[in-house]
């Protein structure tokens, strides 16, 4: 989103991410006016001894605990994105996440908060189905929800962060123009097709419980059939159980994390004296087949694994592409 806003503003912009992913762009030659937008993983951040001029931390929740020695090591790696900043740099933080909120204590430059839960005096907020900029309690409208294609509160938060990150580069009119045209990124709540009035969504990039919770919450008024499960990163699936029990009509599980998710959901069902159809599948092909059989008119089939892909696939992108191919053959 930051990349698209800067491109709309006329900047020569490079987009980078984990090498080998579709996001990565090779940079051959740059000039001082060029801008690089990097999405950095905890693995890349661990060894960094330099921080960018503008750093954004949208959220910190447990992830990659199969690789990191502890959750604290994971958090420390994330902190490197701003650790080496100076007083001329900017750090953009999520006010609603306890860990990111506390990061302000060690910030050396300007800190800008964004929130979807609090009416900040300064920063960016989500309020009344709109993104607003706050300056000494004066609130200025940026964009309304019905003007954008994206779904979910988490995408409103992303707009807040992207607007804050590009403020020194472009005018608000440029931000509005870019966001109105912005379409969901592939494998992130990506609409695949509609079959017999059932909508199918590919959210393969959601490789942790937190991301899948955001995906479920993006459809508050719909009946959801959720396909989840995959490679185990030693994460806790207890937080995922509550939104599943509250919002999901049928749960289809596969992969290494299938039992963890199943046990967490069963515990939540017992606590709330509820029931839920749960299907155990050997692979994605069977999961798609089951979803096709049980899906009813006006329901949504959401493929949001809440797990990594490495038990069955090369990466989340391959997993998502295979899912889309299966759905298109139905």
N, C-alpha and C positions, 0 to 999 in steps of 0.2 A: 504494500500500500504506500509506504514511504517512497519507494522507487517510482511508482506511478505518478504521485504528486509532483515529484521533482522533474520527471519527464514532461509532465504537463506544463511545468514552469519554464521549460526550455533548457534545462541543464543536461549536459552530457553525463549520464549516470550509469554506473556499473552495479549490477546486482550479484552478490556472492553468498555462498552458504557452505554447507559441508561439501567438500570436493567429491565429485561423483554423482551428486544429486542433480535433478533438472534445474535447480536454482543457480548452479554455479556458472559464472561467465568468466572466460579467460580474459585477463587484462594485458594487452601487449604494449600500449603506449598511452600515457596520460599527460594532461597539462594541469597547472595549478587550479583551474576553475572547475575541473571535473569532480564529481562526487561519487564515493563508493558507499553502497548500502550493504552491510554484512549481517547475516544471521549466524551467530556463533554458538556452537554447542559447548557444553561443559568440558568436553574433551579438548577442544581447541583453546578454551579460556584458561585451562589449568596451567599452561606454560607461558601465558602471555605476560610480558613485562612492559607493555604499552597499552594505553587506553584511547579510544576514539574521542574526538572533539564532542560528539553528542552520543550519549549512551542511553539505551532504553532497556529497562527490566520490567516486563509486563506481568510476570508472575513467578513465584518460586514454590514448587510443591515437589514431593519426593519423585525422583526419576533416576534411571540408570544405576540403581543400587546393586545390580549384578556386576557392575564395573567399579564404581567408587567404593572405597573402604567403609564409608559411612555417609549418612545424610549431611553431616557437617562438612565433609570434604566436598560434596556436591555444591553446597551453599558457598563455600569459600572460592570454588572455581568460578561461580557466577559473579562474585564480587570483583574479580579481576577486570571486568568490563569497565569499571569506574575507578579502580584502586589507584591508577597512575594518572588520573586527570589532574588539572590544575584549576586555578581560580577563574580562568577564562572559558572553561568547558561547562557542559550542561548534562545533568543526569535527570532522566524522566522515569518516574516510579509510580507503581500502582499503590494508591493509598489504602485500598481495601485488603491487601495481603499483608499479614503481620511482618513477614520477613522483609519484603521490599520496602514497607513503610519505615522500618528501623534502619535501612541502608542510608537514610539521610544523615544519620549521626556521623558517618565517616566520609561524607561527600566533601570534596574540596572546592567544587564550583557551584553553579546555580542549580537548584533542584526544582523541578516542576512535577507536581502530583496530578494524577487523574483518578476519577472515582465514578462508580455507578451506584454507590450506596450513600455517599455523604455529600452535603451541599458545601463544597469548599469555598472559602473566601477568595482563594487564588488557585488557578490551575484549570483543569478541564473536567467537566462532569457530564453524566448522562442523567437527564431529567426531563420528564414529561415527553417521552419518546423523541428526544432530541439531544444532540451533542452541543454543549455550550462552553464558551470560554469565560472564566471568571477572573476579574481584575478588581481587587479591593471591594468584593461583594457585588460589583456590577457584572451582570450576566449577559453575554452577547451570543445570540444564536449562531451556530455554525451550520448545522444541517438536521433535518427531520428524518425520522425513520422511514416514512413513506416515500422519501426521495432516493433511497438506496436499495440495492438488490440484495445485499447481505442479510442473513438471518442471525438472530441470537444477540443477547446482551454482550457477550464476549467480543462480538464484532463492533459494537458501539464503543467498547473500551479500546479496541484496536484503533478506531478512528480518532479517539482522544489522543492516544499515544502518537499516532502518525501526524496529527495536526500540530502537536507540541514540538515534535522533532523537526518539522519543516518550517516552523514559524519564522526563523531568521532568513529563510531562503525565498519564500513565495508569499503572495497575498492570499487572504482568505477566499477570494473568488476563485483562485486557482485550485485551492483545496476542494472547494465545493464541486467544481467541474470534474475533477479527477475522481472523487468518491462516487459521484452519481453514475459514472461509467464503469466503476470497478466491479468486476464479476468475481464470484467465489473462485479461489485458487483450486487447481486440480487436486483431488483427494481430500479436500476439506469441505465437508457438507456440500459436495458436488452433486447436483441433480443429474441422474443418469437417464431415466425414462419413466413414462407412465404406462402401466399395463392394467387394463380392466379397472381403471380409476384407482389404482394403487401406485403411489409415487415411490421410486427407489432412489436412495441417496448413498453416495460413496464418501465415507469419512475415514478412509484407511489411514490417513496421517495422524489420527488420534491414537497415539500409542501409549497413553497413560490414563488412569481413571479420571483425572481432572479434565482432560480434553473431552472424553466421552460424556462426562456430566454436562459440559458446555453444549455438546451436540444434542443431547436429550432436551436440555432447557431451551434450545432454539426452536422447538416445536411444542409450545405450551398448550395449544388448542387441538393437537392431533393425537390420534391413537397410533402408538409406535410398536412395531415389531423390531426388536433389536437383535442384531447378529454381533456377538462379541467373543473375545478370547484370542490367544496367540502365545507368543514367546514370553516367558516369565522373567521379568527384570527385578524380582524380589520386592515388588511393591505391595502396599496394603490396599485391598479392594473393599474394605469396609465402607469408605465414603461413597462408593458407587452404588451400594445396595439401596440406600434411601431413595434417590431419584428413580432407580429402576422400579422399585415397588410402587412408587407414587405415580409414575408416568408411562410405564411400559406395559403393553397388553400381552405380549408373549416374548420370551427370551430364548434365543438360540445360541448355544455355546459350542466352542471348538477349541482345540489347541491346549498348550501346557497350563494356561491359567484358568481353564474351564472349571476345575474343581474349586479353586479359590473364589471365583466369582459366584459359583453355585452355592457354596457354603455361606458366603456373606449375605447373599440374597435370601436364602432359606432362614437364616437367623433373623433378618429384618421382617420377613413374612410372619414368622412365629410371634415376634414382638407386637406386630400390628394386627394379628389375627386375620391375615389376608391370604389369598391364594394367587398363584400365577402359573401359567403354562410354561414349563421349561423343557427344552429339547437339547439333548446331547448329540453332537454330530462328529464324525471322524475327520471331516475336512470341509473346506469352503464350498466345494461342489455340492455336498450333501446339505450344507446349511442354506444355500441359495434355493435348493430344491424344496426343502421344508418350508422356507419362507414363502415360496411361490404357492405352495399348497394351502397354507393356513391364512394367508393375507386376505382380508375382506375389503370391500369397496370403501374408498375414502381413507384407508389406513396408509401408514408410511412404513416402508422397510428401510431401516437405518443400519448400514454396515459401519459400525464404530467400535473397533476391537478393544480399546482400552489397554492394549498390549502391543509389544513389538512384533515383528513379522518373522523373525529368524528361525522359528521352528519349522516353517513350511515354505518361506519365500526368501528371495534375495534381499528385499527391502520393502518398505511400505508402499513404494510407488509401483513395484511389480505386483504386489498384493492387490492394490486398488485397480490396476489395469486388468488383471485377471477377473476380478469381481465384475467390472464393467462388461467385459466380454461375455461372461456367463449370463448377466442380466439381459444383454442385447440379443442373446440366443433364445430367451424364453418365449 
